[in-house]
Amino acid sequence: MAVTSTKPYVAVPRDLVQNFNGKQIVYVCWDHHMLFATPLMLVVEPGMLLGDMLENVVKPLIGPDPDSAAVDLTQVAWMKSGQPWVPDLGVSLAANGIVHKEQLRFSTPGLNSLLAA
């Protein structure tokens, strides 16, 4: 349906990186695990080590999935910006090229207890 405005409409996005006080949004998605309907949205510091984010933030969040105990986040297949990616867990998010509102996806072949048919 078309909308007619009586005056110019100026959209002001509120999720710009400068509005997060030195932090950024990172989305993390566990492919083929339907317990999580959407990617996890994390607000983290760009200087945080990627390995620390995975161990201390992502791992507890995926804990409710029955397969989570068998996941080794250092050995999963990663995608970044829709492309296969090999992260360096010992350096920061920024050093890994992870920017504001980046989506990281990981898959765990063989672990699919909640895979949709």
C-alpha positions as CSV (number, residue, x, y, z in Angstrom):
1,M,0.0,0.0,0.0
2,A,1.4,3.4,-1.0
3,V,1.9,6.0,1.7
4,T,1.6,9.8,1.0
5,S,3.5,12.1,3.3
6,T,2.4,15.6,4.0
7,K,6.0,16.7,4.5
8,P,9.5,15.2,3.8
9,Y,10.1,12.1,5.8
10,V,13.6,11.8,7.2
11,A,14.5,8.4,8.6
12,V,17.1,8.4,11.4
13,P,18.5,4.9,12.0
14,R,19.1,4.2,15.7
15,D,21.3,1.2,15.3
16,L,24.4,3.0,14.0
17,V,27.6,1.9,15.6
18,Q,28.2,5.3,17.1
19,N,25.1,4.8,19.3
20,F,26.6,1.8,21.1
21,N,29.2,3.4,23.3
22,G,32.2,1.6,21.8
23,K,30.4,-1.7,21.3
24,Q,28.9,-3.3,18.2
25,I,26.2,-5.7,17.3
26,V,27.3,-9.2,16.1
27,Y,24.8,-11.8,14.9
28,V,25.7,-15.5,15.4
29,C,23.6,-18.2,13.8
30,W,23.9,-22.0,14.3
31,D,22.7,-23.3,11.0
32,H,20.1,-26.1,10.9
33,H,19.3,-25.8,14.6
34,M,15.7,-24.9,14.9
35,L,15.6,-24.3,18.6
36,F,16.8,-20.8,17.8
37,A,14.4,-19.1,15.5
38,T,16.7,-16.2,14.7
39,P,20.4,-15.5,14.9
40,L,21.6,-14.6,18.4
41,M,22.2,-10.8,18.6
42,L,25.2,-9.9,20.7
43,V,26.4,-6.5,21.8
44,V,30.1,-6.8,22.3
45,E,33.3,-4.8,22.2
46,P,35.3,-4.9,19.0
47,G,38.5,-5.5,21.0
48,M,37.1,-8.7,22.6
49,L,39.0,-11.8,21.6
50,L,36.9,-13.9,19.3
51,G,37.7,-17.0,21.3
52,D,36.5,-15.3,24.5
53,M,33.2,-14.3,22.8
54,L,32.6,-17.9,21.7
55,E,33.4,-19.5,25.0
56,N,31.9,-16.9,27.4
57,V,29.0,-15.5,25.4
58,V,27.9,-17.9,22.6
59,K,28.5,-21.2,24.3
60,P,26.2,-20.4,27.3
61,L,23.5,-19.1,24.9
62,I,23.4,-22.3,22.8
63,G,23.4,-24.4,26.0
64,P,19.6,-25.3,25.9
65,D,20.1,-27.2,22.6
66,P,20.6,-30.9,23.2
67,D,23.6,-30.9,20.8
68,S,25.4,-28.1,22.5
69,A,27.5,-30.2,24.8
70,A,29.1,-31.9,21.8
71,V,29.9,-28.6,20.0
72,D,33.6,-27.6,19.8
73,L,33.4,-24.0,18.5
74,T,37.0,-24.2,17.5
75,Q,36.3,-27.0,15.0
76,V,33.0,-25.9,13.4
77,A,32.6,-24.7,9.8
78,W,32.2,-20.9,9.7
79,M,30.6,-18.5,7.3
80,K,31.1,-14.7,7.3
81,S,29.3,-12.5,4.9
82,G,28.0,-15.6,3.1
83,Q,31.4,-16.9,2.4
84,P,33.4,-19.8,4.0
85,W,35.7,-18.3,6.7
86,V,38.5,-19.5,9.0
87,P,38.6,-17.3,12.1
88,D,41.6,-16.6,14.3
89,L,40.2,-17.2,17.8
90,G,43.3,-15.6,19.4
91,V,42.7,-12.1,18.1
92,S,40.0,-9.6,18.5
93,L,36.7,-9.3,16.6
94,A,38.1,-6.2,14.9
95,A,41.3,-8.0,13.8
96,N,39.1,-10.8,12.4
97,G,37.3,-8.2,10.3
98,I,34.1,-8.5,12.2
99,V,32.2,-5.2,11.9
100,H,29.0,-3.7,13.3
101,K,26.0,-5.8,12.4
102,E,28.1,-8.6,10.9
103,Q,26.5,-12.1,10.8
104,L,28.6,-15.1,11.6
105,R,27.1,-18.6,10.9
106,F,28.4,-21.9,12.0
107,S,27.4,-25.4,11.1
108,T,28.0,-28.7,12.9
109,P,27.6,-31.6,10.5
110,G,26.4,-34.7,12.3
111,L,24.8,-32.7,15.1
112,N,21.2,-32.2,14.1
113,S,18.8,-33.4,16.8
114,L,16.5,-30.5,16.1
115,L,16.9,-30.3,12.4
116,A,13.6,-29.5,10.6
117,A,12.6,-32.3,8.3
